[in-house]
């Protein structure tokens, strides 16, 4: 098709050149030659130069000497050749640049995939087998890698520590700090069980490797099924939800200190709550509550609370999926604008069967 268009344009210029005898229209041949230099192969483009010169020489007879006619044709050929050369050189450089950018993009995507695989190693690979608890979690990064993190660390047969964190920012910088946070939390899990001291050390460690613009919101909760109690420290994170099965009410587990890495000298407070059979704990990051629809409305706490109430009888995994699907449906084709992490813990302290794979 490009060749047909170029030949048609050349014929049109030759036709006009034939009927206009007062001036030379040889410069008009640069239009089809320029198009040909962009879309056609090099040999074809240079072959069209000779064809244009022949058309001009044959169809536009003028009363000039042979020497001047030869000079006129040679100068036109040189101009045409220069134009075609410059355009083809530009197109070759453009193609080389496009190939280089594509290769760099492919390499970057491959590196992001590898980084995502490494990041997934920090997440729990399965559900912990804790008597009386049904636990499920998920994390969906916005850009392949993200700044969200969650984990559940079994302490003994009836006690587990649940961790959820969100690094300020998105993409690779947030993922790097998230990896440092996950490694530090894992190291702290092997030390004493005092959560306040754990958070204090984490605060100092993360503050030492991050700048003031990079901080981590963190919620650490320890659930003991024998004592039927949860103890937690919320460092600037979104308040987890505690659904009370007996009263069908929701309690928010609010923060008691600033995010990790901002103020190492701040002292956090340990909070606790009793648990009963059927109670549901929902941990999440702001990617859920701050998900927006086309109108700019946020999914928000009220909609999240409604999903938790309606799905309180479901298993932990089913409720996790319900929360995610509810937020995704609310966003529609706008999609999420931040990493999304959800952890659900359902208390089956009455001995009712649960999913404890």
C-alpha positions as CSV (number, residue, x, y, z in Angstrom):
1,X,0.0,0.0,0.0
2,X,2.8,2.6,0.8
3,X,4.4,1.8,-2.6
4,X,1.1,2.3,-4.4
5,X,0.6,5.6,-2.7
6,X,4.1,6.8,-3.4
7,X,3.8,5.8,-7.1
8,X,0.4,7.5,-7.4
9,X,1.8,10.7,-5.8
10,X,4.8,10.6,-8.2
11,X,2.5,10.3,-11.2
12,X,0.4,13.2,-10.0
13,X,3.5,15.4,-9.6
14,X,4.7,14.4,-13.1
15,X,1.3,15.2,-14.6
16,X,1.3,18.7,-13.0
17,X,4.9,19.2,-14.1
18,X,3.9,18.4,-17.7
19,X,1.2,21.1,-17.9
20,X,3.1,23.8,-16.1
21,X,5.8,25.0,-18.5
22,X,6.4,28.5,-17.1
23,X,8.3,27.3,-14.0
24,X,10.0,24.0,-12.8
25,X,8.0,21.9,-10.4
26,X,10.8,19.5,-9.7
27,X,10.8,20.4,-6.0
28,X,7.3,18.8,-5.7
29,X,8.9,15.4,-6.2
30,X,10.4,15.7,-2.7
31,X,6.9,14.9,-1.2
32,X,6.5,11.4,-2.6
33,X,10.3,10.8,-2.1
34,X,10.0,11.8,1.5
35,X,7.1,9.4,2.1
36,X,8.9,6.7,0.3
37,X,12.0,7.2,2.4
38,X,9.9,6.7,5.5
39,X,7.9,3.6,4.5
40,X,9.9,1.9,1.7
41,X,13.2,0.0,1.6
42,X,16.4,1.9,0.9
43,X,17.0,0.5,-2.6
44,X,13.4,1.3,-3.6
45,X,13.7,4.8,-2.3
46,X,16.8,5.5,-4.3
47,X,15.3,3.9,-7.4
48,X,12.4,6.3,-7.1
49,X,14.9,9.2,-7.3
50,X,16.0,8.1,-10.8
51,X,12.4,7.6,-11.8
52,X,11.5,11.2,-10.7
53,X,14.4,12.7,-12.6
54,X,13.4,10.8,-15.7
55,X,9.8,11.9,-15.4
56,X,10.8,15.5,-14.9
57,X,13.2,15.4,-17.8
58,X,10.7,13.8,-20.1
59,X,7.5,15.5,-19.3
60,X,8.7,19.0,-18.8
61,X,10.5,20.0,-22.0
62,X,11.9,23.5,-21.8
63,X,13.9,25.6,-24.2
64,X,17.3,25.3,-22.4
65,X,20.6,24.1,-23.5
66,X,21.6,20.4,-23.0
67,X,24.4,21.3,-20.6
68,X,22.0,23.4,-18.5
69,X,19.4,20.6,-18.6
70,X,22.0,18.1,-17.4
71,X,23.2,20.4,-14.6
72,X,19.6,21.0,-13.6
73,X,18.8,17.2,-13.4
74,X,22.1,16.4,-11.6
75,X,21.5,19.1,-9.0
76,X,17.9,17.8,-8.5
77,X,19.2,14.3,-8.1
78,X,21.7,15.4,-5.5
79,X,19.0,17.3,-3.6
80,X,16.7,14.3,-3.7
81,X,19.4,12.0,-2.6
82,X,20.3,14.2,0.3
83,X,16.6,14.5,1.4
84,X,16.1,10.7,1.2
85,X,19.4,10.0,3.0
86,X,18.6,12.4,5.9
87,X,15.1,10.9,6.3
88,X,16.3,7.3,6.2
89,X,19.1,8.1,8.6
90,X,16.6,9.6,11.0
91,X,14.3,6.6,10.6
92,X,17.2,4.2,11.2
93,X,18.2,6.1,14.4
94,X,14.5,6.1,15.5
95,X,14.2,2.4,15.0
96,X,17.4,1.8,16.9
97,X,16.2,4.0,19.7
98,X,12.9,2.2,19.8
99,X,14.6,-1.2,19.9
100,X,16.9,0.0,22.7
101,X,13.9,1.3,24.7
102,X,12.0,-1.9,24.1
103,X,15.0,-4.0,25.2
104,X,15.4,-1.9,28.3
105,X,11.7,-2.1,29.0
106,X,11.8,-5.9,28.7
107,X,14.8,-6.1,31.0
108,X,13.1,-3.8,33.5
109,X,9.9,-6.0,33.4
110,X,12.0,-9.1,33.9
111,X,13.8,-7.5,36.9
112,X,10.4,-6.4,38.3
113,X,9.2,-10.0,37.9
114,X,12.2,-11.3,39.8
115,X,11.8,-8.7,42.5
116,X,8.1,-9.7,42.8
117,X,9.2,-13.4,43.2
118,X,11.6,-12.4,45.9
119,X,9.0,-10.2,47.6
120,X,6.5,-13.1,47.7
121,X,9.1,-15.1,49.7
122,X,8.5,-12.7,52.6
123,X,4.7,-13.5,52.6
124,X,3.3,-16.6,54.3
125,X,3.1,-19.6,52.0
126,X,0.2,-21.3,53.7
127,X,-2.2,-21.1,56.6
128,X,-1.0,-21.7,60.1
129,X,-2.5,-24.6,62.0
130,X,-3.6,-22.9,65.2
131,X,-6.4,-24.6,67.1
132,X,-9.5,-22.4,67.3
133,X,-8.5,-20.0,64.5
134,X,-9.3,-19.8,60.8
135,X,-6.9,-17.5,59.1
136,X,-6.6,-16.3,55.5
137,X,-4.7,-13.4,53.8
138,X,-3.9,-11.9,50.4
139,X,-1.8,-9.2,49.0
140,X,-2.2,-7.6,45.5
141,X,0.6,-5.1,44.6
142,X,-0.3,-2.3,42.3
143,X,2.9,-2.4,40.2
144,X,4.2,-5.9,40.4
145,X,6.1,-5.1,43.6
146,X,4.6,-3.0,46.4
147,X,5.0,-1.7,49.9
148,X,2.4,-3.8,51.7
149,X,3.3,-6.7,53.9
150,X,1.5,-9.2,56.1
151,X,2.6,-12.3,58.0
152,X,1.4,-14.7,60.7
153,X,4.0,-16.1,62.9
154,X,3.0,-19.1,65.1
155,X,4.4,-18.9,68.7
156,X,3.0,-22.2,70.0
157,X,0.1,-24.5,69.3
158,X,-2.5,-22.0,70.6
159,X,-0.8,-18.5,70.1
160,X,0.0,-16.7,66.9
161,X,1.3,-13.2,66.0
162,X,-0.4,-11.5,63.1
163,X,1.5,-8.6,61.3
164,X,0.3,-6.2,58.7
165,X,2.3,-3.2,57.4
166,X,2.2,-0.6,54.7
167,X,5.2,1.4,53.5
168,X,4.6,5.0,52.5
169,X,4.8,5.2,48.7
170,X,4.5,2.7,45.8
171,X,6.6,0.7,43.5
172,X,10.3,-0.3,43.9
173,X,11.3,2.2,46.6
174,X,8.4,1.0,48.8
175,X,9.2,-2.6,48.0
176,X,12.8,-2.2,49.2
177,X,11.8,-0.7,52.5
178,X,9.0,-3.4,52.8
179,X,11.7,-6.1,52.4
180,X,13.8,-4.5,55.1
181,X,10.7,-4.3,57.4
182,X,9.8,-7.9,56.7
183,X,13.3,-9.1,57.4
184,X,13.4,-7.1,60.7
185,X,10.1,-8.4,61.8
186,X,11.2,-12.0,61.1
187,X,14.4,-11.4,63.2
188,X,12.3,-9.9,66.0
189,X,10.0,-13.0,65.9
190,X,13.0,-15.1,67.0
191,X,13.6,-12.9,70.1
192,X,11.5,-12.2,73.2
193,X,7.7,-11.9,72.8
194,X,7.3,-8.5,74.3
195,X,5.6,-6.6,71.5
196,X,6.3,-3.1,72.9
197,X,10.0,-3.9,72.9
198,X,9.7,-5.4,69.4
199,X,8.1,-2.3,68.1
200,X,10.7,-0.1,69.8
201,X,13.5,-2.0,68.2
202,X,11.8,-2.0,64.8
203,X,11.3,1.8,65.1
204,X,15.0,2.3,65.6
205,X,16.0,-0.2,62.9
206,X,13.7,1.1,60.2
207,X,14.4,4.8,61.2
208,X,18.1,4.1,60.6
209,X,17.6,2.9,57.0
210,X,14.9,5.3,55.8
211,X,14.4,9.0,55.4
212,X,11.7,11.1,57.0
213,X,9.5,10.7,53.8
214,X,9.7,6.9,54.1
215,X,7.9,5.4,57.0
216,X,5.9,2.2,57.8
217,X,2.5,1.9,59.3
218,X,2.4,-1.3,61.3
219,X,-0.1,-3.4,63.3
220,X,1.2,-6.3,65.4
221,X,-1.4,-8.5,67.1
222,X,-0.9,-11.6,69.3
223,X,-3.8,-13.9,69.6
224,X,-4.0,-16.5,72.4
225,X,-6.8,-19.0,71.9
226,X,-6.4,-20.4,75.5
227,X,-6.7,-17.0,77.1
228,X,-9.3,-16.0,74.4
229,X,-7.6,-12.7,74.1
230,X,-5.9,-10.5,71.5
231,X,-3.1,-8.0,72.4
232,X,-2.0,-5.5,69.8
233,X,0.1,-2.5,69.0
234,X,-1.1,-0.2,66.2
235,X,1.6,2.1,64.9
236,X,-0.3,4.5,62.7
237,X,-2.0,1.8,60.7
238,X,-5.6,1.6,59.6
239,X,-7.7,0.4,62.5
240,X,-8.4,-3.3,62.3
241,X,-12.0,-4.4,62.7
242,X,-13.2,-6.7,65.5
243,X,-16.7,-8.1,64.8
244,X,-18.4,-9.3,67.9
245,X,-20.6,-12.3,67.0
246,X,-22.7,-12.1,70.2
247,X,-23.7,-8.5,69.8
248,X,-23.2,-8.1,66.0
249,X,-21.1,-5.0,66.7
250,X,-17.9,-3.8,65.2
251,X,-15.0,-2.4,67.3
252,X,-12.0,-0.5,65.7
253,X,-8.5,-1.3,66.9
254,X,-7.2,2.2,66.6
255,X,-3.5,3.3,66.5
256,X,-1.7,4.3,69.7
257,X,1.5,5.7,68.3
258,X,3.0,7.2,65.1
259,X,4.2,5.0,62.2
260,X,7.5,3.2,62.4
261,X,10.5,5.2,61.4
262,X,9.1,8.7,62.1
263,X,9.8,9.2,65.8
264,X,12.1,6.6,67.3
265,X,11.7,8.1,70.8
266,X,7.9,7.8,70.9
267,X,6.4,5.2,73.3
268,X,3.7,2.9,72.1
269,X,0.8,1.5,74.1
270,X,-0.3,-2.1,74.3
271,X,-4.0,-2.7,73.9
272,X,-6.0,-5.8,74.4
273,X,-9.5,-7.3,73.8
274,X,-11.3,-10.4,74.8
275,X,-12.4,-12.9,72.1
276,X,-15.4,-15.1,71.8
277,X,-16.6,-17.9,69.5
278,X,-17.6,-16.5,66.1
279,X,-15.7,-13.2,66.5
280,X,-14.0,-12.0,63.3
281,X,-10.8,-9.9,63.0
282,X,-10.2,-8.0,59.8
283,X,-6.8,-6.4,59.1
284,X,-6.3,-4.4,55.9
285,X,-4.3,-1.6,54.3
286,X,-5.6,1.7,52.9
287,X,-5.6,0.3,49.4
288,X,-9.0,-1.2,50.4
289,X,-10.7,1.8,52.1
290,X,-9.2,4.4,49.8
291,X,-10.2,2.7,46.6
292,X,-12.1,5.2,44.5
293,X,-14.8,4.9,41.8
294,X,-15.4,7.1,38.8
295,X,-17.1,9.8,41.0
296,X,-14.0,10.0,43.3
297,X,-15.9,8.4,46.2
298,X,-13.9,6.1,48.5
299,X,-14.9,2.6,49.4
300,X,-14.4,3.7,53.0
301,X,-14.9,2.2,56.4
302,X,-18.7,2.1,56.2
303,X,-18.8,-0.1,53.1
304,X,-16.0,-2.3,54.5
305,X,-17.9,-2.7,57.8
306,X,-21.0,-3.7,55.9
307,X,-19.2,-6.4,54.0
308,X,-17.7,-7.7,57.2
309,X,-21.1,-7.8,58.9
310,X,-22.8,-9.5,56.0
311,X,-20.0,-12.1,55.7
312,X,-19.4,-12.7,59.3
313,X,-20.7,-16.3,59.0
314,X,-18.3,-17.1,56.1
315,X,-14.9,-18.8,56.4
316,X,-11.9,-16.6,56.7
317,X,-10.9,-17.2,53.1
318,X,-14.4,-16.6,51.8
319,X,-14.7,-13.3,53.7
320,X,-11.3,-12.2,52.4
321,X,-12.4,-12.8,48.8
322,X,-15.7,-11.0,49.6
323,X,-13.9,-7.9,50.8
324,X,-11.6,-7.8,47.8
325,X,-14.4,-8.4,45.3
326,X,-16.6,-5.7,47.1
327,X,-13.8,-3.1,46.8
328,X,-13.0,-4.2,43.2
329,X,-16.7,-3.9,42.2
330,X,-16.9,-0.5,43.8
331,X,-13.9,0.7,41.8
332,X,-15.2,-0.7,38.5
333,X,-13.0,-0.1,35.5
334,X,-11.0,2.6,37.5
335,X,-9.2,-0.2,39.3
336,X,-7.2,0.0,42.5
337,X,-4.7,2.9,42.9
338,X,-2.7,1.3,45.7
339,X,-1.5,-2.0,47.0
340,X,-4.3,-4.1,48.5
341,X,-3.7,-6.4,51.5
342,X,-6.4,-8.2,53.6
343,X,-6.0,-10.6,56.5
344,X,-9.0,-12.2,58.1
345,X,-8.9,-14.2,61.4
346,X,-12.1,-16.0,62.4
347,X,-12.3,-17.3,66.0
348,X,-13.7,-20.8,66.3
349,X,-13.1,-21.1,70.0
350,X,-16.2,-23.2,70.6
351,X,-14.5,-26.1,68.8
352,X,-16.5,-25.6,65.6
353,X,-14.7,-26.8,62.5
354,X,-12.5,-24.3,60.7
355,X,-10.1,-24.2,57.8
356,X,-6.7,-24.7,59.3
357,X,-4.7,-26.1,56.5
